[in-house]
Amino acid sequence: MRTKAMARKFEDFTGVKMEFHWLGTSRTFSDDKIQQVASLYSAEEKLLSLRKKIVPKVDVYSELTSVKNAIRKYWVNSTLSYIEKGVRLLPIDAISSFDRTMSEYREQLRDLAQQFRAQLPHIVELARAQLGALFDSEEYNIDGDCFDVNWKYLSLSVPEYIQSHREVYERETERLRQQIEEVILLAKATFLEELKELTGHLIERLTPEDGKVKRLRREVIENFHTFFERFKSLNIANDQELTQIIEEAKKIISGTDAQTLRENTAFAEHIRNQMAAVHESVDKALSDPDLVSVVRRRII
């Protein structure tokens, strides 16, 4: 019964792989330049690894990087870790909203990429002035899309067409079963780690320093609510221990806010002590050998 429940949960997800096409901003020194440096410092060439930045600091590149970081953050926050590099788990019922948001981000990238191309002559001249003898005009011959993002959805089930091949089908079915178990453990570990970070930060902010109350930002409490919503939409673990710990944290956070905690020191101490107990429970849960093992094997 437990395995079937896990499988049904797993079947509510699809794989999503995301890749950036990105213009690198640094290049390795040419052999002749490495020779010059080696000669200058009486060093062996084979021991030197030298790189240079070919894109100077310009606003349009900073904006491109900001959008790239926002895309990556959205992808991670909307999905769960998977055991294959570059692939994460997305709820099937969230595909439409995910695809729409990613498409909007891609349009932002492409608009900024056009601006970058338009400004390229100016960027090249800035680089020429800043790099001096290290400048190489051939490094700015850009073909195709220099900044873009693509994603695709992947089936995570055993293909039907191999069912007629009994041995292969049984092997792949067993492999999938093992993957499901590992993904569920990984999800539990991930949620516990996130909660540990949240509780640890709140405890630290509610602990006076030299008798003085520390500054507590509203975001510290809001991050808990964001986490609870993320757990609700992505919970594949179906684990009683995990659910109980998160429900306890949710009960503590509900009915309080940053302003109340700032103004009422006695109440803040009460919340800190309660959250410390949750923090301890999280630590205990994370010490489970199965979770320790899956975290060690985790692919970033």
C-alpha positions in Angstrom: 0.0 0.0 0.0 2.8 2.4 0.9 4.6 1.8 -2.5 1.4 2.4 -4.4 0.7 5.6 -2.6 4.3 6.8 -3.4 3.9 5.8 -7.0 0.7 7.8 -7.4 2.4 10.8 -5.9 5.3 10.4 -8.2 3.0 10.1 -11.2 1.6 13.6 -10.4 5.0 15.0 -11.5 6.9 15.4 -14.7 10.5 16.0 -15.4 11.6 19.5 -16.6 15.0 20.2 -17.9 16.3 23.7 -18.3 19.4 25.0 -20.2 20.9 28.4 -20.7 22.7 29.5 -23.9 25.0 32.1 -22.5 27.9 34.2 -23.8 30.9 33.5 -21.5 32.5 36.7 -20.2 36.0 35.3 -19.6 38.6 33.8 -21.9 41.9 31.9 -21.3 45.0 33.8 -22.1 46.6 33.0 -25.4 49.8 30.9 -25.4 52.0 33.8 -26.3 50.6 35.9 -23.4 51.1 33.0 -21.0 54.7 32.8 -22.2 55.2 36.5 -21.5 53.8 36.2 -18.0 55.9 33.1 -17.3 59.0 34.9 -18.5 58.2 38.0 -16.5 57.9 36.0 -13.2 60.4 33.2 -14.1 57.6 30.7 -13.8 56.9 27.4 -15.6 54.2 27.9 -18.3 52.5 24.5 -17.6 51.8 25.7 -14.0 49.9 28.8 -15.1 46.2 29.1 -15.7 45.3 32.7 -16.6 41.9 34.1 -17.6 40.6 37.6 -18.5 37.2 39.2 -18.5 36.2 40.2 -22.0 32.9 41.9 -21.2 33.4 45.1 -19.1 30.8 46.1 -16.5 27.8 47.5 -18.4 24.2 47.8 -17.3 22.7 45.6 -20.0 24.8 42.6 -19.0 23.9 43.2 -15.4 20.2 43.1 -16.3 20.8 39.9 -18.3 22.4 38.3 -15.3 19.6 39.4 -13.0 17.0 37.8 -15.3 19.0 34.6 -15.6 19.2 34.4 -11.7 15.4 35.1 -11.5 14.8 32.3 -14.0 16.9 29.8 -12.1 15.3 30.8 -8.8 11.8 30.3 -10.3 12.7 26.9 -11.7 14.1 25.7 -8.4 11.3 27.1 -6.3 8.6 25.6 -8.6 10.2 22.1 -8.6 11.8 19.4 -6.6 15.2 17.9 -6.9 15.6 14.8 -9.1 18.4 12.3 -9.3 19.5 13.2 -12.8 21.6 16.3 -13.4 19.7 19.3 -14.9 16.3 17.7 -14.3 13.8 18.6 -11.7 10.3 17.5 -10.8 7.3 19.7 -11.7 3.7 19.0 -10.7 1.8 18.2 -13.9 -1.1 20.5 -13.0 1.4 23.4 -12.8 2.8 22.9 -16.4 0.7 25.6 -17.9 1.5 28.3 -15.4 5.2 27.3 -15.4 5.4 27.4 -19.2 3.7 30.8 -19.3 6.1 32.3 -16.8 9.2 30.8 -18.4 8.0 32.1 -21.8 7.7 35.6 -20.3 11.2 35.3 -18.8 12.6 34.1 -22.2 11.1 37.2 -23.9 12.8 39.4 -21.3 16.1 37.7 -22.1 15.7 38.0 -25.8 14.8 41.7 -25.6 17.9 42.3 -23.5 20.0 40.2 -25.8 19.0 42.5 -28.7 20.0 45.5 -26.6 23.4 43.8 -25.9 24.0 43.3 -29.6 23.0 46.9 -30.3 25.5 48.0 -27.7 28.2 45.6 -28.8 30.4 48.1 -30.7 30.5 50.3 -27.5 31.2 47.3 -25.3 34.1 46.2 -27.6 35.6 49.7 -27.4 35.4 49.7 -23.6 37.0 46.3 -23.6 39.8 47.5 -25.9 40.5 50.4 -23.6 40.5 48.3 -20.4 42.3 45.2 -21.6 45.1 47.0 -23.5 47.5 44.5 -25.1 45.3 41.6 -23.9 42.4 42.7 -26.2 41.6 40.4 -29.1 38.9 41.5 -31.5 38.2 37.9 -32.7 36.7 37.1 -29.3 33.8 39.4 -30.1 32.6 37.6 -33.3 29.3 36.5 -31.9 27.1 34.1 -34.0 23.6 33.0 -33.2 21.7 33.7 -29.9 24.2 34.8 -27.3 21.6 34.8 -24.4 18.7 32.4 -24.3 16.9 29.8 -22.2 15.2 26.6 -23.2 13.3 23.9 -21.3 11.6 20.6 -22.1 9.4 18.2 -20.3 10.4 14.6 -19.7 8.4 11.5 -19.1 9.5 9.7 -16.0 7.6 6.4 -16.5 8.7 3.2 -18.1 7.9 3.3 -21.8 5.0 1.2 -22.9 6.8 -0.1 -26.0 9.2 -2.2 -23.9 6.5 -4.1 -22.1 6.7 -6.8 -24.7 10.4 -7.3 -23.7 9.8 -8.9 -20.3 13.3 -8.9 -18.9 14.0 -5.3 -20.0 10.6 -4.2 -18.7 11.1 -5.8 -15.3 14.6 -4.3 -15.0 13.4 -0.8 -15.9 10.4 -1.1 -13.6 12.7 -2.0 -10.7 15.0 0.9 -11.6 12.0 3.3 -11.6 10.9 1.9 -8.2 14.3 2.6 -6.7 14.3 6.1 -8.2 10.9 6.8 -6.7 12.1 5.8 -3.3 15.3 7.9 -3.6 13.3 10.9 -4.9 10.9 10.7 -1.9 13.8 10.6 0.5 15.5 13.5 -1.3 12.3 15.5 -1.1 12.0 14.9 2.7 15.6 15.9 3.2 15.2 19.0 1.1 12.2 20.2 3.0 13.9 19.5 6.3 17.0 21.4 5.3 14.9 24.4 4.2 13.0 24.4 7.5 16.2 24.1 9.4 17.6 27.2 7.7 14.3 29.1 8.4 14.1 28.1 12.1 17.7 28.7 12.7 17.6 32.2 11.3 14.5 33.1 13.3 16.0 31.8 16.5 19.1 33.8 15.8 17.1 37.0 15.2 15.1 36.5 18.4 18.1 35.9 20.6 19.2 39.3 22.1 22.8 40.4 21.8 24.3 42.2 24.7 20.8 42.7 26.1 19.6 44.4 22.9 16.8 43.2 20.6 18.0 42.4 17.1 16.3 43.8 14.1 13.7 41.4 12.7 12.6 42.0 9.1 9.1 41.2 8.0 10.5 38.8 5.3 11.8 36.5 8.0 8.2 35.5 8.9 6.9 35.8 5.3 9.5 33.2 4.2 7.9 30.7 6.5 4.5 31.2 4.8 6.2 30.8 1.4 7.8 27.6 2.6 4.5 26.2 3.8 2.8 26.9 0.4 5.8 25.3 -1.4 5.5 22.2 0.8 1.7 22.0 0.2 2.2 22.1 -3.6 5.3 19.9 -3.9 4.9 17.4 -1.1 5.8 14.1 -2.6 7.2 12.6 0.5 3.9 11.6 2.2 5.9 11.2 5.4 4.2 11.5 8.7 7.3 12.7 10.6 7.9 15.4 8.1 4.3 16.5 8.1 4.1 16.7 11.9 7.3 18.8 12.2 6.1 21.2 9.5 2.6 21.4 11.0 4.2 22.3 14.4 6.2 25.1 12.8 3.1 26.3 11.0 1.1 26.4 14.3 3.9 28.5 15.9 4.1 31.0 13.1 0.4 31.4 12.6 -1.0 34.2 14.6 2.2 36.1 14.9 4.1 38.7 12.8 7.4 40.5 12.8 6.0 43.7 14.5 4.5 41.8 17.4 7.8 39.9 17.9 9.7 43.2 17.9 7.5 44.9 20.4 6.8 42.0 22.8 10.0 40.6 24.2 8.3 38.0 26.4 6.3 36.7 23.4 9.4 36.7 21.3 11.2 34.5 23.8 8.2 32.2 23.9 8.3 31.8 20.1 12.1 31.4 20.1 11.8 28.5 22.6 9.0 26.8 20.7 11.0 27.1 17.4 14.1 25.8 19.1 12.2 22.6 19.8 11.2 22.4 16.1 14.8 23.0 15.1 15.9 20.1 17.4 13.3 17.8 15.8 14.5 18.8 12.3 18.1 18.0 13.3 17.0 14.6 14.7 15.1 13.8 11.5 18.0 14.7 9.3 20.3 12.3 11.2 18.4 9.4 9.8 21.0 7.2 7.9 18.8 7.0 4.8 18.5 10.7 4.6 22.2 11.2 5.2 23.0 8.8 2.4 20.7 10.4 -0.2 21.9 13.9 0.6 25.5 12.7 0.0 24.5 11.4 -3.4 22.5 14.5 -4.3 23.1 16.0 -7.7 23.0 19.8 -7.7 
